[in-house]
Amino acid sequence: MAVAGGESELSEKKEMTPWEQHSAVISIPRFDYNAPSSLLHHSHSGFLITCPIKREKSATKEAISLFAKYIQCGNSTEENSVSKRRKISEENVDGGDVEEGACSTVKVDTDGERGPLLKLVKLTKSGLLLFVFGKSVSPDVVGIVSRIVQSVESGSSGSLLWCNRIFPIQATCSLNEKELREVVSKLVLQFVKDNQKLVRPIKFAIGYNRRGIETELNTPKETPNALELLDRNKCFALVASAVKDVESDSVVDLKTPELSVLIELLPLSGVPKGSLVVAVSVLPRNIVSAKPKLSIKALVSDTKTKGEKTRND
């Protein structure tokens, strides 16, 4: 009887789908309830992920597996590095190739651990995941997402199921004219320095997502500037002006932009009423799609996304 029971268990394990296997290995991290307050006062880098509604847990596990491959382990001692390399060889959860120096078990809000942690932030809107690094950690989030996109497009990483898009967050700031202008100008200047071969005049485009805006419109009268920038056209005008502060001869081109300024309103949970925070990035064309609207390239095909939506309905 014991043998038969063992065979039954082995059979069940063999029949487990990939996401069920991940579920057995990867635990869901806790929300960091201090992160929203930190986002109000400090700039953070990180990732905003879109996923099917009611599939946030599955997407979280899939995201952690992805980050384990592509996020470099920095600021660690030699002893920790040896330990992490050992984990890479022993604990690669999905059997794919791991980039050299990557962490196979990304530390996500683990009690008592210190280092370049990714923190999971609670949001008020379904179908979104927000991971942020500590305020003193600034990895190349655009490069990380670029490698993920390239890997998915080439088929080397296998097909993703739940993470539809991963938006790399280079910086965050409060939604006000002064801070937004400063952040955009700084990121555009850095982009231009890093891409010396850009053809002049530089063609750019702007994208602005106000997810969860219906919960943010009850903003106090003390924050009129934030209300103004919730208006898409006014925000576009401000961002375009910030771009031209750096490159005066730059021109808007919605079809083939060389650089795209993407802004995401973050529907943070647990922040004071009227406190609006946006994520900002200046991105190259290889990870951006201009049609049907300006956005990060999809990692999951439209067919799969629509199929999942139909099942949820």
C-alpha positions as a printed NumPy array, in Angstrom:
array([[  0.   ,   0.   ,   0.   ],
       [  2.872,   2.317,   0.825],
       [  4.355,   1.728,  -2.627],
       [  1.053,   2.42 ,  -4.332],
       [  0.665,   5.648,  -2.367],
       [  4.16 ,   6.717,  -3.377],
       [  3.437,   6.028,  -7.044],
       [  0.241,   8.091,  -6.777],
       [  2.159,  11.048,  -5.34 ],
       [  4.785,  10.808,  -8.09 ],
       [  2.033,  10.732, -10.705],
       [  0.423,  13.865,  -9.246],
       [  3.752,  15.694,  -9.263],
       [  4.362,  14.778, -12.898],
       [  0.958,  16.168, -13.831],
       [  1.549,  19.509, -12.127],
       [  1.467,  22.457, -14.502],
       [  4.46 ,  24.841, -14.562],
       [  2.728,  27.48 , -12.427],
       [  1.702,  24.813,  -9.894],
       [  5.331,  23.72 ,  -9.701],
       [  6.347,  27.349,  -9.085],
       [  3.666,  27.603,  -6.405],
       [  5.191,  24.636,  -4.594],
       [  8.66 ,  26.221,  -4.628],
       [  8.166,  30.001,  -4.478],
       [  6.381,  31.645,  -1.571],
       [  4.392,  34.848,  -1.902],
       [  6.249,  37.756,  -0.249],
       [  4.539,  39.962,   2.291],
       [  3.562,  43.511,   1.432],
       [  5.978,  46.107,   2.73 ],
       [  3.641,  48.557,   4.427],
       [  6.416,  51.121,   4.919],
       [  7.087,  51.344,   1.18 ],
       [  4.164,  53.682,   0.262],
       [  5.33 ,  56.242,   2.817],
       [  8.892,  55.982,   1.488],
       [  7.621,  56.513,  -2.061],
       [  6.059,  59.793,  -0.921],
       [  9.403,  61.147,   0.249],
       [ 12.056,  59.397,  -1.824],
       [ 12.616,  58.326,  -5.405],
       [ 12.662,  54.561,  -5.97 ],
       [ 13.385,  52.323,  -8.933],
       [ 11.522,  49.09 ,  -9.539],
       [  8.96 ,  47.364, -11.733],
       [  5.234,  47.802, -12.341],
       [  3.696,  44.626, -13.743],
       [  0.309,  44.175, -15.39 ],
       [ -1.419,  40.813, -15.09 ],
       [ -4.903,  39.292, -15.399],
       [ -7.281,  40.212, -12.571],
       [ -7.476,  37.503,  -9.893],
       [ -4.133,  36.111, -11.085],
       [ -1.945,  38.434,  -9.028],
       [ -0.482,  35.64 ,  -6.881],
       [  0.457,  33.549,  -9.907],
       [  1.992,  36.629, -11.562],
       [  3.943,  37.446,  -8.39 ],
       [  5.546,  34.007,  -8.37 ],
       [  6.289,  34.196, -12.081],
       [  7.831,  37.655, -11.624],
       [ 10.06 ,  36.488,  -8.777],
       [ 11.275,  33.629, -10.965],
       [ 12.059,  36.082, -13.775],
       [ 13.858,  38.523, -11.505],
       [ 15.905,  35.655, -10.091],
       [ 17.392,  35.169, -13.554],
       [ 18.022,  38.738, -14.563],
       [ 18.703,  40.871, -11.49 ],
       [ 22.387,  41.083, -10.661],
       [ 23.344,  40.591,  -7.016],
       [ 25.201,  43.751,  -6.055],
       [ 26.685,  45.135,  -2.829],
       [ 27.339,  41.698,  -1.375],
       [ 30.342,  40.252,   0.397],
       [ 32.478,  37.538,  -1.167],
       [ 30.971,  34.976,   1.212],
       [ 27.44 ,  35.94 ,   0.234],
       [ 28.395,  35.871,  -3.444],
       [ 29.662,  32.29 ,  -3.127],
       [ 26.453,  31.325,  -1.352],
       [ 24.34 ,  32.954,  -4.059],
       [ 26.285,  31.275,  -6.849],
       [ 25.67 ,  27.971,  -5.092],
       [ 21.953,  28.732,  -5.013],
       [ 22.003,  29.474,  -8.728],
       [ 23.296,  26.02 ,  -9.517],
       [ 21.126,  24.191,  -6.984],
       [ 17.827,  26.062,  -6.928],
       [ 17.011,  27.276, -10.432],
       [ 13.268,  26.9  , -10.02 ],
       [ 12.193,  26.67 , -13.629],
       [ 15.148,  24.937, -15.228],
       [ 16.055,  27.83 , -17.565],
       [ 19.44 ,  29.436, -18.031],
       [ 20.458,  31.926, -15.353],
       [ 22.577,  34.943, -16.232],
       [ 25.99 ,  35.113, -14.603],
       [ 25.794,  37.015, -11.328],
       [ 22.015,  36.714, -11.084],
       [ 20.21 ,  35.699,  -7.892],
       [ 18.23 ,  32.507,  -8.311],
       [ 16.156,  33.279,  -5.224],
       [ 15.579,  37.032,  -5.319],
       [ 15.306,  38.314,  -1.793],
       [ 11.859,  39.841,  -1.603],
       [ 11.043,  41.414,   1.766],
       [ 12.608,  38.621,   3.794],
       [ 12.529,  39.275,   7.544],
       [ 15.927,  40.138,   8.963],
       [ 17.805,  40.234,   5.65 ],
       [ 19.683,  43.257,   4.388],
       [ 20.764,  44.059,   0.864],
       [ 19.292,  45.025,  -2.506],
       [ 15.781,  43.908,  -1.589],
       [ 12.817,  44.085,  -3.904],
       [  9.778,  45.114,  -1.895],
       [  6.204,  44.241,  -2.836],
       [  3.95 ,  47.295,  -2.476],
       [  0.206,  47.072,  -1.927],
       [ -1.947,  48.823,  -4.549],
       [ -5.607,  49.787,  -4.66 ],
       [ -6.158,  48.455,  -8.178],
       [ -6.397,  44.814,  -9.275],
       [ -4.302,  43.423, -12.118],
       [ -1.168,  45.329, -11.064],
       [  1.96 ,  44.414,  -9.102],
       [  4.512,  46.914,  -7.843],
       [  8.028,  45.907,  -6.79 ],
       [ 10.473,  48.597,  -5.646],
       [ 14.103,  48.567,  -4.584],
       [ 15.341,  50.392,  -1.529],
       [ 15.918,  54.103,  -2.017],
       [ 19.703,  53.626,  -2.06 ],
       [ 19.604,  50.865,  -4.7  ],
       [ 19.465,  51.835,  -8.388],
       [ 19.99 ,  48.857, -10.707],
       [ 19.659,  49.104, -14.473],
       [ 15.932,  48.337, -14.567],
       [ 15.667,  49.225, -18.261],
       [ 18.476,  46.8  , -19.095],
       [ 16.79 ,  44.082, -17.026],
       [ 13.481,  44.48 , -18.853],
       [ 15.301,  44.713, -22.196],
       [ 16.901,  41.326, -21.553],
       [ 13.567,  39.835, -20.487],
       [ 11.838,  41.143, -23.631],
       [ 14.666,  39.887, -25.842],
       [ 14.579,  36.482, -24.155],
       [ 10.805,  36.152, -24.577],
       [ 10.914,  37.282, -28.215],
       [ 13.687,  34.807, -29.024],
       [ 11.894,  32.005, -27.196],
       [ 14.916,  31.215, -25.021],
       [ 13.08 ,  31.822, -21.728],
       [  9.922,  29.925, -22.575],
       [  6.416,  31.283, -22.656],
       [  5.126,  33.493, -19.84 ],
       [  1.618,  32.978, -18.514],
       [  0.736,  35.783, -16.127],
       [  3.07 ,  38.79 , -16.412],
       [  1.604,  40.673, -19.365],
       [  3.926,  43.686, -19.282],
       [  6.799,  44.772, -17.05 ],
       [  7.301,  48.527, -16.837],
       [ 10.814,  49.415, -15.613],
       [ 10.616,  52.28 , -13.126],
       [ 13.715,  54.476, -13.231],
       [ 12.398,  57.014, -10.732],
       [  9.329,  58.023,  -8.771],
       [  8.137,  61.438,  -7.63 ],
       [  5.106,  63.276,  -6.359],
       [  2.742,  64.436,  -9.067],
       [  3.599,  68.12 ,  -9.102],
       [  5.102,  70.355, -11.746],
       [  8.458,  70.974, -10.06 ],
       [  9.323,  67.356,  -9.245],
       [  8.014,  65.871, -12.477],
       [  9.925,  68.388, -14.6  ],
       [ 13.154,  67.729, -12.683],
       [ 12.853,  63.935, -12.953],
       [ 12.013,  63.946, -16.671],
       [ 14.835,  66.377, -17.502],
       [ 17.343,  64.322, -15.523],
       [ 16.339,  61.031, -17.174],
       [ 16.289,  62.521, -20.69 ],
       [ 19.737,  64.047, -20.151],
       [ 21.082,  60.68 , -19.007],
       [ 19.466,  58.918, -21.967],
       [ 21.065,  61.338, -24.423],
       [ 24.483,  60.917, -22.765],
       [ 24.185,  57.142, -22.961],
       [ 23.124,  57.221, -26.63 ],
       [ 25.586,  59.509, -28.387],
       [ 24.651,  58.243, -31.856],
       [ 21.056,  59.485, -31.739],
       [ 20.027,  61.157, -34.997],
       [ 19.028,  64.812, -34.624],
       [ 16.447,  66.102, -34.258],
       [ 15.589,  63.496, -31.633],
       [ 12.109,  62.059, -32.064],
       [ 10.201,  61.427, -28.842],
       [  6.779,  60.344, -27.631],
       [  4.969,  60.507, -24.288],
       [  2.708,  57.964, -22.64 ],
       [  0.625,  58.569, -19.513],
       [ -1.367,  55.885, -17.701],
       [ -3.673,  56.963, -14.895],
       [ -4.635,  53.568, -13.535],
       [ -6.943,  53.803, -10.549],
       [ -7.697,  57.444, -11.311],
       [-11.321,  57.017, -10.258],
       [-10.121,  56.611,  -6.664],
       [ -7.718,  59.541,  -6.886],
       [-10.044,  62.253,  -8.128],
       [-11.256,  63.051,  -4.615],
       [ -8.126,  65.092,  -4.102],
       [ -8.185,  67.895,  -1.513],
       [ -8.371,  71.481,  -2.719],
       [ -4.939,  72.029,  -1.149],
       [ -3.325,  70.127,  -4.044],
       [ -4.602,  71.935,  -7.183],
       [ -1.357,  71.322,  -9.076],
       [ -1.773,  67.564,  -8.78 ],
       [ -5.331,  67.826, -10.059],
       [ -4.124,  69.821, -13.054],
       [ -1.522,  67.201, -13.927],
       [ -4.143,  64.47 , -13.784],
       [ -5.355,  66.074, -16.994],
       [ -3.623,  64.184, -19.782],
       [ -3.03 ,  67.193, -22.042],
       [ -1.548,  69.338, -19.272],
       [  0.77 ,  66.531, -18.219],
       [  1.846,  65.977, -21.835],
       [  2.614,  69.688, -22.213],
       [  4.745,  69.728, -19.073],
       [  6.703,  66.601, -20.026],
       [  7.265,  67.823, -23.612],
       [  8.573,  71.099, -22.204],
       [ 10.971,  69.194, -19.927],
       [ 12.275,  67.176, -22.892],
       [ 12.851,  70.35 , -24.898],
       [ 14.706,  71.895, -21.962],
       [ 17.346,  69.24 , -22.625],
       [ 17.018,  68.914, -26.429],
       [ 15.538,  72.13 , -27.8  ],
       [ 15.236,  70.834, -31.383],
       [ 13.552,  67.54 , -30.426],
       [ 10.248,  66.733, -32.136],
       [  7.221,  64.624, -31.247],
       [  6.887,  61.439, -33.323],
       [  4.247,  58.958, -32.18 ],
       [  5.094,  56.329, -34.807],
       [  8.872,  55.891, -34.569],
       [ 10.161,  57.649, -31.439],
       [ 13.834,  57.28 , -30.534],
       [ 12.985,  57.796, -26.897],
       [  9.687,  57.415, -25.064],
       [  8.815,  59.1  , -21.793],
       [  6.344,  56.871, -19.968],
       [  4.562,  58.006, -16.827],
       [  2.45 ,  55.753, -14.624],
       [  0.214,  57.005, -11.846],
       [  0.73 ,  54.555,  -8.98 ],
       [ -2.496,  53.676,  -7.123],
       [ -0.752,  53.254,  -3.771],
       [ -2.597,  51.869,  -0.792],
       [ -2.215,  53.427,   2.643],
       [ -1.161,  56.939,   1.626],
       [ -2.863,  60.182,   2.729],
       [ -5.737,  61.417,   0.61 ],
       [ -4.486,  63.558,  -2.259],
       [ -0.949,  62.14 ,  -2.196],
       [ -0.26 ,  61.229,  -5.798],
       [  2.932,  59.454,  -6.857],
       [  4.027,  58.686, -10.412],
       [  6.616,  56.318, -11.845],
       [  8.759,  57.782, -14.637],
       [ 11.038,  56.218, -17.248],
       [ 12.744,  57.309, -20.455],
       [ 12.923,  54.245, -22.66 ],
       [ 14.569,  53.109, -25.915],
       [ 12.529,  51.877, -28.851],
       [ 13.454,  48.187, -28.434],
       [ 11.137,  47.664, -25.439],
       [  8.339,  50.   , -26.485],
       [  5.386,  49.392, -28.757],
       [  3.804,  52.393, -30.5  ],
       [  0.629,  50.623, -31.66 ],
       [ -2.233,  50.69 , -30.829],
       [ -0.929,  53.073, -28.161],
       [  2.451,  53.83 , -26.646],
       [  3.277,  51.147, -24.084],
       [  5.841,  48.614, -22.925],
       [  6.013,  45.59 , -25.209],
       [  3.739,  42.735, -24.201],
       [  5.336,  39.552, -22.864],
       [  2.162,  37.504, -23.238],
       [  0.391,  37.217, -26.584],
       [ -2.984,  38.924, -27.007],
       [ -4.559,  35.509, -27.639],
       [ -3.502,  34.233, -24.201],
       [ -4.538,  37.472, -22.502],
       [ -7.986,  37.414, -24.095],
       [ -8.39 ,  33.742, -23.284],
       [ -7.606,  34.349, -19.621],
       [-10.033,  37.271, -19.531],
       [-12.771,  35.085, -20.988],
       [-12.172,  32.425, -18.313],
       [-12.337,  35.057, -15.576],
       [-15.612,  36.338, -16.999]])
